Protein backbone atom coordinates (compact mmCIF):
# COMPACT_ATOMS: atom_id res chain seq x y z
CA UNK A 1 0.00 0.00 0.00
CA UNK A 2 1.41 3.37 -1.00
CA UNK A 3 2.47 5.84 1.72
CA UNK A 4 -0.30 8.28 2.47
CA UNK A 5 -3.06 6.02 1.10
CA UNK A 6 -4.86 5.68 4.43
CA UNK A 7 -4.67 9.42 5.09
CA UNK A 8 -6.11 10.24 1.66
CA UNK A 9 -8.95 7.75 2.14
CA UNK A 10 -9.72 9.27 5.56
CA UNK A 11 -9.68 12.78 4.05
CA UNK A 12 -12.00 11.66 1.25
CA UNK A 13 -14.51 10.07 3.63
CA UNK A 14 -14.51 13.09 5.93
CA UNK A 15 -15.23 15.47 3.03
CA UNK A 16 -17.80 13.13 1.48
CA UNK A 17 -19.69 12.73 4.77
CA UNK A 18 -19.80 16.52 5.26
CA UNK A 19 -21.01 17.10 1.70
CA UNK A 20 -23.65 14.35 1.80
CA UNK A 21 -24.94 15.62 5.16
CA UNK A 22 -25.35 19.19 3.89
CA UNK A 23 -26.73 18.13 0.51
CA UNK A 24 -29.39 15.90 2.07
CA UNK A 25 -30.30 18.72 4.47
CA UNK A 26 -30.83 21.06 1.52
CA UNK A 27 -32.41 18.47 -0.79
CA UNK A 28 -34.18 15.82 1.32
CA UNK A 29 -35.59 14.18 -1.83
CA UNK A 30 -32.11 12.89 -2.66
CA UNK A 31 -32.71 9.69 -0.69
CA UNK A 32 -36.26 9.15 -1.97
CA UNK A 33 -35.32 7.98 -5.43
CA UNK A 34 -32.57 6.04 -7.16
CA UNK A 35 -32.47 8.79 -9.80
CA UNK A 36 -32.68 11.68 -7.30
CA UNK A 37 -35.84 13.18 -8.70
CA UNK A 38 -36.44 16.66 -7.32
CA UNK A 39 -32.73 17.42 -7.02
CA UNK A 40 -31.42 20.28 -9.20
CA UNK A 41 -29.25 19.31 -12.18
CA UNK A 42 -26.54 21.66 -10.94
CA UNK A 43 -25.89 24.18 -8.23
CA UNK A 44 -23.70 25.33 -5.39
CA UNK A 45 -23.62 24.38 -1.70
CA UNK A 46 -21.55 25.67 1.21
CA UNK A 47 -19.83 23.09 3.40
CA UNK A 48 -17.52 24.12 6.21
CA UNK A 49 -17.09 27.61 4.77
CA UNK A 50 -16.14 26.27 1.34
CA UNK A 51 -18.21 26.46 -1.84
CA UNK A 52 -18.79 23.22 -3.70
CA UNK A 53 -20.29 23.26 -7.20
CA UNK A 54 -22.32 20.18 -8.07
CA UNK A 55 -23.62 18.48 -11.20
CA UNK A 56 -26.15 15.66 -11.05
CA UNK A 57 -25.37 12.71 -13.33
CA UNK A 58 -27.22 9.41 -13.65
CA UNK A 59 -27.75 8.13 -10.12
CA UNK A 60 -25.12 10.38 -8.55
CA UNK A 61 -23.72 13.84 -8.02
CA UNK A 62 -20.21 15.12 -8.69
CA UNK A 63 -18.94 17.90 -6.43
CA UNK A 64 -16.11 20.32 -7.27
CA UNK A 65 -14.43 22.55 -4.70
CA UNK A 66 -14.69 26.16 -5.91
CA UNK A 67 -11.79 28.60 -5.51
CA UNK A 68 -8.89 28.22 -3.13
CA UNK A 69 -5.68 26.45 -3.99
CA UNK A 70 -7.19 22.96 -4.27
CA UNK A 71 -9.59 21.76 -6.95
CA UNK A 72 -10.96 18.67 -5.28
CA UNK A 73 -13.52 16.31 -6.79
CA UNK A 74 -15.95 14.20 -4.79
CA UNK A 75 -17.99 11.95 -7.10
CA UNK A 76 -20.83 10.27 -5.22
CA UNK A 77 -21.88 8.25 -8.26
CA UNK A 78 -24.15 5.74 -6.47
CA UNK A 79 -25.41 4.85 -2.99
CA UNK A 80 -25.71 8.54 -2.18
CA UNK A 81 -27.36 7.92 1.18
CA UNK A 82 -24.43 5.83 2.47
CA UNK A 83 -22.04 8.65 3.34
CA UNK A 84 -19.12 6.40 4.32
CA UNK A 85 -19.30 4.22 1.18
CA UNK A 86 -16.14 4.20 -0.96
CA UNK A 87 -15.05 2.40 -4.09
CA UNK A 88 -12.10 2.54 -6.44
CA UNK A 89 -13.80 5.03 -8.81
CA UNK A 90 -14.59 7.58 -6.10
CA UNK A 91 -11.06 7.36 -4.75
CA UNK A 92 -9.48 7.54 -8.22
CA UNK A 93 -11.35 10.78 -8.96
CA UNK A 94 -10.42 12.28 -5.60
CA UNK A 95 -6.78 11.15 -5.66
CA UNK A 96 -6.29 12.58 -9.15
CA UNK A 97 -7.81 15.89 -8.04
CA UNK A 98 -5.25 15.89 -5.18
CA UNK A 99 -2.42 15.34 -7.66
CA UNK A 100 -1.93 11.69 -6.70
CA UNK A 101 -2.05 9.31 -9.63
CA UNK A 102 -2.96 5.75 -8.74
CA UNK A 103 -4.41 3.23 -11.14
CA UNK A 104 -7.45 1.05 -10.48
CA UNK A 105 -5.39 -2.00 -9.49
CA UNK A 106 -3.31 -0.02 -6.98
CA UNK A 107 -6.44 1.46 -5.37
CA UNK A 108 -8.17 -1.92 -5.21
CA UNK A 109 -5.07 -3.46 -3.62
CA UNK A 110 -5.06 -0.69 -1.01
CA UNK A 111 -8.77 -1.21 -0.28
CA UNK A 112 -8.23 -4.96 0.04
CA UNK A 113 -5.47 -4.27 2.57
CA UNK A 114 -7.80 -1.99 4.50
CA UNK A 115 -10.45 -4.72 4.39
CA UNK A 116 -7.97 -7.26 5.80
CA UNK A 117 -7.17 -4.90 8.69
CA UNK A 118 -10.84 -4.14 9.40
CA UNK A 119 -10.63 -0.48 8.39
CA UNK A 120 -13.29 -1.11 5.73
CA UNK A 121 -15.94 -3.79 5.16
CA UNK A 122 -17.13 -5.03 1.80
CA UNK A 123 -20.51 -3.63 0.79
CA UNK A 124 -22.41 -3.66 -2.53
CA UNK A 125 -19.39 -3.72 -4.83
CA UNK A 126 -17.36 -1.30 -2.70
CA UNK A 127 -16.56 -0.75 0.94
CA UNK A 128 -17.91 0.87 4.07
CA UNK A 129 -15.26 2.93 5.88
CA UNK A 130 -15.25 1.75 9.51
CA UNK A 131 -12.95 4.24 11.21
CA UNK A 132 -14.71 7.04 13.10
N, C-alpha and C positions, 0 to 999 in steps of 0.2 A: 504494500500500500504506500503510495507516495506521501512524502512529508507534507503536512498541512491539510491532507484530505479530510480528516475528522473535523478540523476547525472550520473548513469551508462548508461541510455538510451542516454543522451546527449553525453557522451563520445563515445558510440558506433557510433552514427550518424556522429559525427565529423570525426572519423577515417574512417568510410565507405565512406563518401563523398570525403575525400582526396585520398583514394585508388582508388575509381571509376574514379575520375578525372584523376589521373595519368595513370591508366590502359587504359582508353579510348584514352588518348593522345598517348600512345605507340602502342595500337592496335585498331585503329579506326573501324575495322570490327566488333568489339564486339557488336555494336548496329545494325548491318545490318542483323542479323539472330537470330532467337530464339535459335539455337543451337551453336551460336558463331563460325561459320565456319571461318577459317583463324586465329584463336587464338591458340597459342601453348598449348599443353596439360599440360605443367608445366613450371615453370620458376621462375625468381626473379625480383622484381621491388624495386626501392628506393623511399620512400615517407617520406618527412620531415626528411631526414638523417637516416632513419631506413630501414633495408632490410626486405622485406616481400616475403616469398616463396609462390607460388600459384600453385594450381592444379585445372584444369578444370574438371567439373563433370556434366553430363547431360546438363541442361540449365543454369548452374551457375559456379562460381569459388569460391574456398575456399582459404583464405589467412591466413598465419601463420607468426607471427612476429619472425624473426630470431635473436638469441642472446639476450643480455641484461638480465635483471632480470625477465621480464614478457614474457609469452608465449601466446600471445593473438591470438584468432581466430576470423576472420571476414568471415562469410559464406554468400556470395551473391548468393543464390541458385536459384533465379528467379527475373525477372524485373530488370536486371542489370542496365539498363539505367536510372532508377529512384533512384538517389543516396540517397534520404531521405526516402526511403521505409523501413519499419520495420515490422517484424512479430514475433510471439512467438518463432519460431525455430531459427531465427537469434540471437535473444536476449538470448535464452537458451544456444546456443553455446558460445557466447561472455561471458555471466555471468559465466559460468562454467570455462572458460579459465582465468577469473579474480579471481577464487576461491570462487565465490558466487553461491551457489546451490539454485535454485528456480525451482519448477516444472511448468509444462505447465499451470495449473489452476491459479497459483499465478501470473505468467507473464501475462496471459490473463486478469486477474482481474486488474492488474496494468495498462495495456493498455486501458482497458475500463474506468478506472478512468481518465486517460490522455485524452481520447476521450471526456468524460463529461466536462472536464475543457477547452477543445479546444486546448490542446497541440498537439494532433494528430487528423487526420481525417481518417475515414474508406476509404480504397481503395483496391479493387481487392483481398479481403481475408486477408488483413493486414491493415497497417496504413501509412499515410504520416505524418512525423514529421514536425510540423508547427512552431517551435521556431527557430528563426535565431541565 
